[in-house]
Amino acid sequence: MTSTGSLEVLSVFQLNRRARKLLESHFSTVWVEGEISNFKHHSSGHMYFVLKDDRAEMAGVMFASDNVSLTFNPANGQKVLARGQLTLYETRGQYQLVVQNLYAAGAGELWAAFEALKERLRREGLFDPERKKSLPSFPRRIGVVTSPTGAAIRDIIQIFSRRAPQVTLVIRPTLVQGEDAADDITAAVGEFAAYGRVDLLILTRGGGSLEDLWPFNEERVARAVANCPLPTLSAVGHETDMTICDLVADQRAPTPSAAAELAVDERDRYLQFLDEQLATLERVIQRRFQSVREQIDQLRQRYAFRQPLVLIEQQKERLHQLDGELKRGMVNLIDRKSQALQVVFTGLHALNPKGVLQRGYAIVADDLTGQVMTHLRQLSLNQALRLHMQDGDAGAEVTRLDNPVAEG
């Protein structure tokens, strides 16, 4: 770039670069429908062509890394749907479309729907690696959602029989193409989720056209797989095919056979794993035995095990001392209790009526009723009485009443 006063002068290259940046910043991904002409498949693998309609044309290029997955052979006069980025080839100043995906026009609507759903689910995070579950290392039961008559199930059974005959396959016969297939696939995934007694779920079918594989691009199938609590492995179509189911599953395999190989290791790998676990267990047991031996050796070094008779004699002496202390304690306790009992006995003896009689007193009672007479007013002349004395009873009669005491 040169400057003449306030005038900015650009080189051709600088102008082309600015134009390219302007194009790319205003047009990210675009979809273009047109007819192919001037098609050339270069020895480098890149494809060069012109896209045109009845009013205009533009250059297009599809690099080898993108066109390797094409499911058809582009040709002059063929109507196509292209997805790519608009740019400018700076060297020639040529405006062109760098094509990333190319579809035959008959499948254009399906591919547009596929891309729209893929983008929406991507924004929701259904393809994020963080939400993917790891496949189990040694599954024992594997569920398979596929057609019971297709080549896919035959390949899977053959590979499992050879590599891992110990694994149980639980097959849910399922429609894999046609109008009702998406509903059947969704139902099968739900049934396995409710069943729960498998370690891994494989969804698979063989190759086919876009229309044949379309049930695996349905949103209800994608959400059923994304929400499945079981680890999922998707293997739909050939290696170059890609479905929404492949994107939401926890892992994708390029073919049904590859899915079977991904799901399980060969039997020798299982046996090696078991040998490693056995060796680990043996080491743990040996360490445990060694620890117990060391504990026993430490116990054997203790005084009690080296001089057991001395320890026994010491304990016998201690037992003899405790026996003496117990006997002395019992004698003291009996003495204390005897003294307390004597005090109680003395008190009871003092309250005994017979004790009063021994001191010269008598108990006077009416001879007929036996009522004890405690007051003179209870007596009357000629009343028969009974006298209870220390050594017996005697009868008496009231012959006189002297000095009666007034009540009050």
Buried (B, 14 or more C-beta within 10 A) or exposed (E): EEEEEEEEEEEEEEEBBEBBEEBBEEEEEEBBBBBBEEBEBEEEEBBBBBBBEEEEEBBBBBBEEBBEEBBEEBEEEBBBBBBBBBBBBBEEEEBBBBBBBBBBBBBBEBBBBBBEBBEEBEEEEBBEEEEBBEBBEBBBEBBBBBBEEBEBBBBBBEBBEEBBEEBBBEBBBBBBBEEEBBBBBBBBBEEBBEBEEBBBBBBBBBBBBBEBBBBBBBBBBBBBBBEBEBBBBBBBBBEEBBBBBBBBBBBBBBBBBBBBBBBBBEBEBBEEEEEEEEEEEEEEEEEEEEEEEEEEEEEEEEEEEEEEEEEEEEEEEEEEEEEEEEEEEEEEEEEEEEEEEEEEEEEEEEEEEEEBBEEEEBBBBBBEEEEEBEEEEEBEEEBEBBBBEEEEEEEEEBEEEEEEEEEE
